[in-house]
Amino acid sequence: MERYESMDDYFKEGDLKVKEYENKPIQTIKKVLVKTTCDICKEEIKEHSTYYNIDISHSDWGDNSHESIKSKDVCSDECLSKIFQEYLEFKSETKKINIEKEELINKDW
């Protein structure tokens, strides 16, 4: 076995190539929102329109209640009132509703 004066002598540039890198072009695929439809009237919600994002759920099933979550997108106050009426008619002591008014902007996910 060869003896070296120092570690610098052992690791002279070019002696060892543990990892080698290259720049290569790659292709990526992104999930992009292209269309949103109202869950009530089935009309397309146009980009830059205001709409309602609604989550309805309940806690009647204990740990499995996460399966009760329903998300809806609605385009207008009229469609919102229909969803809200369904919510009011649903018989549950633990029902919940979350309504957020948003602007539809198509963007990368």
Secondary structure, DSSP 8 states (H G I E B T S, - for coil): ----SSHHHHT-TTT--S-------------B---EE-TTT--EE-TT-EEEEEEEE--TTGGGGGGG-EEEEE-SHHHHHHHHHHHHHS--SS-EEEEEEEE----B-
